[in-house]
Amino acid sequence: MRAKNIFFSLLILAAGCSKSGSDNDANAQGKWPDQTPVTPVTGNATFNMSADADHLNVMENTMPRIPLFPVTKQKELKLNGYVADLNGKPLQGAYIGLRSPGTVYIAASAETDANGYYEMQIPLGGADIYAAGYTIDYGNGRAALSLCPADASVSINNPGAGATKHFVLLSYGLADPNKRASEPWSSAGYFGGSIRFDYSIYDPMWTPHGIPADADVKIKLTPQANSTMYGETKSFTITKRIGQGNGNFVLNNIPIGTYDIEMKLSDGRNLKMTASGPYVSTYPNHGLFPREATGTAKVLFTPMSVEARSPNANSGYWRPVNITIGLP
Protein backbone atom coordinates (compact mmCIF):
# COMPACT_ATOMS: atom_id res chain seq x y z
CA MET A 1 0.00 0.00 0.00
CA ARG A 2 2.81 2.35 0.83
CA ALA A 3 4.46 1.76 -2.59
CA LYS A 4 1.09 2.37 -4.27
CA ASN A 5 0.72 5.72 -2.50
CA ILE A 6 4.23 6.74 -3.56
CA PHE A 7 3.39 5.78 -7.16
CA PHE A 8 0.27 8.00 -7.22
CA SER A 9 2.19 10.85 -5.55
CA LEU A 10 4.78 10.70 -8.30
CA LEU A 11 2.03 10.77 -10.94
CA ILE A 12 0.50 13.87 -9.37
CA LEU A 13 3.89 15.57 -9.15
CA ALA A 14 4.67 14.74 -12.79
CA ALA A 15 1.30 16.09 -13.89
CA GLY A 16 1.89 19.30 -11.95
CA CYS A 17 5.33 19.80 -13.51
CA SER A 18 3.95 19.11 -16.98
CA LYS A 19 1.22 21.71 -16.55
CA SER A 20 3.50 24.50 -15.35
CA GLY A 21 6.15 23.70 -17.95
CA SER A 22 3.69 24.12 -20.82
CA ASP A 23 3.09 27.81 -20.22
CA ASN A 24 5.34 30.63 -19.02
CA ASP A 25 8.32 29.30 -17.06
CA ALA A 26 11.99 28.74 -17.74
CA ASN A 27 11.51 25.05 -18.63
CA ALA A 28 9.18 25.93 -21.52
CA GLN A 29 11.38 28.73 -22.88
CA GLY A 30 14.21 28.75 -25.36
CA LYS A 31 17.86 29.02 -24.46
CA TRP A 32 19.57 32.35 -24.95
CA PRO A 33 22.13 31.99 -27.76
CA ASP A 34 25.73 33.12 -27.60
CA GLN A 35 26.08 36.77 -28.58
CA THR A 36 28.56 38.59 -30.79
CA PRO A 37 30.36 41.43 -28.99
CA VAL A 38 28.80 44.88 -29.10
CA THR A 39 30.61 47.18 -31.53
CA PRO A 40 32.49 49.80 -29.47
CA VAL A 41 31.27 53.39 -29.78
CA THR A 42 34.50 55.36 -29.61
CA GLY A 43 36.32 58.38 -31.03
CA ASN A 44 35.20 61.98 -31.38
CA ALA A 45 32.50 63.32 -33.69
CA THR A 46 32.74 66.94 -34.87
CA PHE A 47 29.79 69.00 -36.10
CA ASN A 48 29.21 72.53 -37.35
CA MET A 49 25.73 74.00 -36.91
CA SER A 50 24.73 77.01 -38.97
CA ALA A 51 22.92 80.03 -37.54
CA ASP A 52 19.63 78.64 -38.87
CA ALA A 53 20.07 75.09 -37.49
CA ASP A 54 18.14 74.43 -34.29
CA HIS A 55 18.64 70.67 -33.79
CA LEU A 56 21.32 68.01 -34.25
CA ASN A 57 21.28 64.21 -33.97
CA VAL A 58 24.83 63.51 -32.80
CA MET A 59 24.71 59.77 -33.61
CA GLU A 60 23.15 60.46 -37.03
CA ASN A 61 21.64 57.26 -38.54
CA THR A 62 23.80 54.81 -36.60
CA MET A 63 21.92 51.97 -34.91
CA PRO A 64 23.37 49.43 -32.46
CA ARG A 65 23.32 45.81 -33.56
CA ILE A 66 20.33 43.93 -32.11
CA PRO A 67 21.13 40.89 -29.93
CA LEU A 68 20.08 37.33 -30.74
CA PHE A 69 16.93 36.05 -29.03
CA PRO A 70 15.83 32.50 -28.13
CA VAL A 71 13.74 30.56 -30.62
CA THR A 72 10.14 31.32 -29.67
CA LYS A 73 6.94 29.48 -30.52
CA GLN A 74 4.12 31.71 -31.73
CA LYS A 75 0.82 30.95 -29.98
CA GLU A 76 -2.73 31.58 -31.16
CA LEU A 77 -4.31 34.74 -29.70
CA LYS A 78 -1.21 35.42 -27.61
CA LEU A 79 1.60 37.94 -27.68
CA ASN A 80 4.89 36.64 -26.36
CA GLY A 81 8.58 37.35 -26.62
CA TYR A 82 11.76 38.29 -24.80
CA VAL A 83 13.38 41.51 -23.58
CA ALA A 84 17.15 41.93 -23.34
CA ASP A 85 19.84 44.53 -23.05
CA LEU A 86 22.25 45.15 -25.90
CA ASN A 87 24.56 42.37 -24.70
CA GLY A 88 21.77 39.79 -24.88
CA LYS A 89 21.25 39.69 -21.11
CA PRO A 90 17.58 38.96 -20.29
CA LEU A 91 15.82 41.75 -18.40
CA GLN A 92 13.37 40.91 -15.62
CA GLY A 93 10.59 43.38 -14.80
CA ALA A 94 10.23 44.96 -18.24
CA TYR A 95 6.63 46.03 -18.94
CA ILE A 96 4.76 45.40 -22.18
CA GLY A 97 1.23 46.78 -22.64
CA LEU A 98 -1.48 46.31 -25.28
CA ARG A 99 -4.17 48.82 -26.19
CA SER A 100 -7.22 48.33 -28.40
CA PRO A 101 -6.73 50.20 -31.71
CA GLY A 102 -8.19 53.70 -31.77
CA THR A 103 -8.89 53.78 -28.03
CA VAL A 104 -7.16 54.57 -24.75
CA TYR A 105 -8.40 51.30 -23.26
CA ILE A 106 -5.58 49.20 -21.78
CA ALA A 107 -6.42 45.76 -23.08
CA ALA A 108 -3.65 43.61 -21.56
CA SER A 109 -0.18 43.83 -20.03
CA ALA A 110 2.63 41.62 -18.78
CA GLU A 111 6.03 41.85 -17.12
CA THR A 112 9.06 39.78 -18.02
CA ASP A 113 10.27 36.98 -15.77
CA ALA A 114 13.85 36.15 -14.79
CA ASN A 115 14.50 34.76 -18.28
CA GLY A 116 13.31 37.99 -19.92
CA TYR A 117 10.14 36.27 -21.16
CA TYR A 118 6.61 37.69 -21.24
CA GLU A 119 3.28 36.37 -22.50
CA MET A 120 -0.29 37.70 -22.57
CA GLN A 121 -3.65 37.13 -24.22
CA ILE A 122 -4.44 39.33 -27.23
CA PRO A 123 -8.02 40.59 -26.79
CA LEU A 124 -10.67 39.80 -29.37
CA GLY A 125 -10.68 42.52 -32.01
CA GLY A 126 -6.93 42.94 -31.81
CA ALA A 127 -4.58 45.41 -30.16
CA ASP A 128 -1.35 47.31 -30.70
CA ILE A 129 1.65 47.57 -28.40
CA TYR A 130 1.42 50.99 -26.78
CA ALA A 131 3.86 50.63 -23.86
CA ALA A 132 7.25 48.97 -23.53
CA GLY A 133 9.54 50.11 -20.75
CA TYR A 134 12.28 49.18 -18.32
CA THR A 135 13.68 51.05 -15.30
CA ILE A 136 17.41 51.44 -14.71
CA ASP A 137 19.58 52.93 -11.98
CA TYR A 138 21.00 56.17 -13.36
CA GLY A 139 23.27 58.49 -11.44
CA ASN A 140 21.88 58.75 -7.92
CA GLY A 141 18.32 58.16 -9.16
CA ARG A 142 16.23 55.99 -11.44
CA ALA A 143 15.03 56.36 -15.02
CA ALA A 144 12.41 54.56 -17.12
CA LEU A 145 13.48 53.95 -20.72
CA SER A 146 11.44 53.01 -23.75
CA LEU A 147 12.24 49.66 -25.35
CA CYS A 148 13.06 49.23 -29.02
CA PRO A 149 11.16 46.49 -30.92
CA ALA A 150 13.66 44.14 -32.56
CA ASP A 151 11.62 44.15 -35.78
CA ALA A 152 11.04 47.95 -35.64
CA SER A 153 7.24 47.46 -35.46
CA VAL A 154 4.68 47.76 -32.66
CA SER A 155 1.76 46.46 -34.75
CA ILE A 156 0.09 43.06 -34.43
CA ASN A 157 -1.11 42.25 -37.93
CA ASN A 158 -2.88 38.93 -37.35
CA PRO A 159 -4.01 38.70 -33.72
CA GLY A 160 -5.82 35.40 -34.23
CA ALA A 161 -2.58 33.68 -35.16
CA GLY A 162 -0.74 35.34 -32.27
CA ALA A 163 2.50 37.28 -32.47
CA THR A 164 6.04 37.21 -31.14
CA LYS A 165 7.72 40.53 -30.38
CA HIS A 166 11.19 40.89 -28.89
CA PHE A 167 12.47 44.14 -27.39
CA VAL A 168 15.91 45.53 -26.59
CA LEU A 169 17.11 48.27 -24.24
CA LEU A 170 19.17 50.84 -26.18
CA SER A 171 21.36 53.72 -25.04
CA TYR A 172 20.96 55.58 -28.35
CA GLY A 173 19.37 55.05 -31.75
CA LEU A 174 16.47 55.99 -33.98
CA ALA A 175 13.00 55.62 -32.42
CA ASP A 176 9.54 56.41 -33.83
CA PRO A 177 10.06 57.44 -37.50
CA ASN A 178 6.77 59.36 -37.58
CA LYS A 179 7.89 61.55 -34.68
CA ARG A 180 11.22 62.26 -36.37
CA ALA A 181 9.44 63.17 -39.60
CA SER A 182 6.91 65.52 -37.99
CA GLU A 183 9.10 66.95 -35.20
CA PRO A 184 12.77 66.36 -36.09
CA TRP A 185 13.88 68.53 -33.18
CA SER A 186 12.01 66.40 -30.60
CA SER A 187 13.85 64.05 -28.26
CA ALA A 188 10.94 61.59 -28.66
CA GLY A 189 12.41 60.42 -31.97
CA TYR A 190 15.61 59.08 -30.38
CA PHE A 191 16.60 56.65 -27.64
CA GLY A 192 19.58 58.77 -26.57
CA GLY A 193 19.62 61.76 -24.24
CA SER A 194 18.89 65.38 -25.10
CA ILE A 195 20.19 68.84 -24.16
CA ARG A 196 18.51 72.14 -25.05
CA PHE A 197 20.46 75.40 -24.97
CA ASP A 198 18.66 78.76 -24.66
CA TYR A 199 20.39 82.09 -25.26
CA SER A 200 19.80 85.81 -25.66
CA ILE A 201 21.73 88.13 -27.93
CA TYR A 202 24.15 90.59 -26.31
CA ASP A 203 22.88 94.11 -25.78
CA PRO A 204 24.92 96.48 -23.58
CA MET A 205 21.80 97.86 -21.90
CA TRP A 206 19.20 95.08 -21.85
CA THR A 207 21.17 91.81 -22.01
CA PRO A 208 24.80 92.55 -21.09
CA HIS A 209 25.40 88.83 -20.43
CA GLY A 210 23.97 87.73 -23.78
CA ILE A 211 25.98 86.07 -26.55
CA PRO A 212 27.27 88.35 -29.33
CA ALA A 213 25.43 87.94 -32.62
CA ASP A 214 27.35 85.93 -35.25
CA ALA A 215 29.63 84.45 -32.57
CA ASP A 216 30.58 80.77 -32.59
CA VAL A 217 29.78 78.73 -29.49
CA LYS A 218 31.98 75.69 -28.97
CA ILE A 219 30.60 72.72 -27.00
CA LYS A 220 32.53 69.61 -25.94
CA LEU A 221 30.71 66.59 -24.46
CA THR A 222 32.90 63.86 -22.97
CA PRO A 223 31.45 60.78 -21.22
CA GLN A 224 32.83 60.13 -17.77
CA ALA A 225 34.63 56.82 -17.32
CA ASN A 226 32.37 53.82 -16.65
CA SER A 227 29.22 55.94 -16.74
CA THR A 228 27.68 54.88 -20.05
CA MET A 229 25.24 51.98 -20.44
CA TYR A 230 27.33 49.86 -22.79
CA GLY A 231 30.83 51.27 -22.40
CA GLU A 232 30.48 54.03 -24.99
CA THR A 233 33.44 56.44 -24.88
CA LYS A 234 32.62 58.64 -27.87
CA SER A 235 32.90 62.40 -27.32
CA PHE A 236 31.23 65.16 -29.32
CA THR A 237 32.51 68.58 -30.38
CA ILE A 238 29.91 70.99 -31.74
CA THR A 239 30.43 74.51 -33.10
CA LYS A 240 27.19 76.49 -33.25
CA ARG A 241 26.95 79.82 -35.06
CA ILE A 242 24.68 82.23 -33.17
CA GLY A 243 22.23 84.17 -35.32
CA GLN A 244 20.89 87.69 -35.03
CA GLY A 245 17.99 86.97 -32.65
CA ASN A 246 17.38 85.21 -29.35
CA GLY A 247 16.88 81.50 -29.73
CA ASN A 248 17.65 77.93 -28.79
CA PHE A 249 19.03 74.71 -30.22
CA VAL A 250 18.86 71.04 -29.23
CA LEU A 251 21.37 68.18 -29.24
CA ASN A 252 19.64 64.79 -29.46
CA ASN A 253 20.50 61.09 -29.34
CA ILE A 254 23.52 61.33 -27.03
CA PRO A 255 24.40 57.84 -25.68
CA ILE A 256 23.13 57.58 -22.11
CA GLY A 257 25.71 58.28 -19.42
CA THR A 258 27.22 61.09 -17.38
CA TYR A 259 29.02 63.76 -19.41
CA ASP A 260 31.52 66.49 -18.75
CA ILE A 261 30.47 69.57 -20.72
CA GLU A 262 32.72 72.45 -21.77
CA MET A 263 31.30 75.65 -23.26
CA LYS A 264 33.13 78.68 -24.58
CA LEU A 265 33.18 81.15 -27.46
CA SER A 266 35.58 80.68 -30.34
CA ASP A 267 37.66 83.58 -28.96
CA GLY A 268 38.32 81.52 -25.80
CA ARG A 269 35.91 83.20 -23.38
CA ASN A 270 34.12 80.73 -21.14
CA LEU A 271 30.33 80.74 -21.11
CA LYS A 272 28.12 80.59 -18.06
CA MET A 273 25.66 77.67 -17.89
CA THR A 274 22.51 77.83 -15.77
CA ALA A 275 20.02 75.01 -15.23
CA SER A 276 16.62 76.26 -16.36
CA GLY A 277 13.20 75.02 -17.42
CA PRO A 278 10.29 73.60 -15.39
CA TYR A 279 11.93 70.35 -14.23
CA VAL A 280 15.04 71.53 -12.38
CA SER A 281 13.53 71.00 -8.93
CA THR A 282 11.47 67.96 -9.98
CA TYR A 283 14.56 65.87 -10.79
CA PRO A 284 17.25 66.73 -8.21
CA ASN A 285 19.47 63.80 -9.27
CA HIS A 286 19.58 64.71 -12.97
CA GLY A 287 20.34 67.68 -15.18
CA LEU A 288 23.21 70.17 -14.92
CA PHE A 289 25.64 70.01 -11.96
CA PRO A 290 26.33 72.39 -10.42
CA ARG A 291 23.15 74.25 -11.33
CA GLU A 292 25.28 77.27 -12.27
CA ALA A 293 28.76 76.89 -13.68
CA THR A 294 31.20 78.74 -15.91
CA GLY A 295 33.24 76.92 -18.52
CA THR A 296 32.79 73.33 -17.35
CA ALA A 297 30.08 71.28 -15.63
CA LYS A 298 28.52 67.80 -15.51
CA VAL A 299 25.31 66.63 -17.24
CA LEU A 300 22.97 63.71 -16.51
CA PHE A 301 19.96 63.42 -18.80
CA THR A 302 16.49 63.99 -17.37
CA PRO A 303 14.03 61.06 -17.44
CA MET A 304 10.28 61.51 -17.87
CA SER A 305 9.41 58.84 -15.29
CA VAL A 306 10.78 56.04 -13.14
CA GLU A 307 7.85 53.66 -13.79
CA ALA A 308 8.49 50.87 -16.32
CA ARG A 309 4.85 51.00 -17.42
CA SER A 310 5.07 54.66 -18.48
CA PRO A 311 7.16 54.79 -21.70
CA ASN A 312 5.48 54.47 -25.06
CA ALA A 313 6.94 51.65 -27.15
CA ASN A 314 9.66 52.64 -29.64
CA SER A 315 9.79 56.23 -28.43
CA GLY A 316 12.46 58.39 -26.85
CA TYR A 317 11.72 58.91 -23.16
CA TRP A 318 14.12 61.63 -22.02
CA ARG A 319 13.27 65.28 -21.35
CA PRO A 320 15.78 67.76 -22.77
CA VAL A 321 18.13 69.08 -20.10
CA ASN A 322 17.47 72.83 -20.30
CA ILE A 323 20.59 75.00 -20.02
CA THR A 324 20.61 78.77 -20.45
CA ILE A 325 23.97 80.04 -21.73
CA GLY A 326 25.53 83.48 -21.73
CA LEU A 327 28.57 85.52 -20.77
CA PRO A 328 29.57 85.43 -17.07
Number of C-alpha atoms within 10 A of each C-alpha: 6 6 8 9 10 11 11 11 12 12 12 12 11 11 12 11 12 13 10 13 14 12 12 16 14 16 13 14 20 15 13 16 12 12 14 12 11 15 10 12 15 11 10 13 14 12 13 14 17 13 18 13 16 17 18 19 20 22 20 11 8 10 12 15 14 22 21 18 24 16 13 17 14 15 16 14 18 17 25 24 23 28 34 25 19 22 18 23 17 21 21 18 20 28 24 32 22 25 20 19 15 8 9 9 11 14 19 17 21 20 23 23 19 13 19 25 27 26 21 19 18 26 16 11 9 19 25 19 25 22 23 32 30 26 21 14 10 21 14 9 13 17 21 24 33 31 32 27 20 20 10 15 14 20 15 19 12 12 21 16 14 20 20 16 23 23 29 27 26 26 23 22 21 25 27 20 16 10 17 16 11 10 12 18 19 19 28 28 26 30 29 28 26 29 24 20 20 18 19 21 22 19 13 9 7 9 13 15 19 19 23 20 17 14 18 22 23 20 22 19 21 20 23 16 12 12 17 18 18 19 17 21 19 18 21 18 18 20 20 23 20 25 18 15 14 14 15 18 20 20 22 29 26 25 28 24 25 23 23 17 19 19 25 22 21 15 10 11 14 20 25 20 28 20 21 20 14 9 17 17 12 9 15 13 17 24 26 27 18 14 15 16 19 19 17 19 18 20 23 23 28 27 22 18 18 18 16 23 25 22 26 21 26 30 24 31 29 27 20 24 25 25 23 18 26 25 19 14
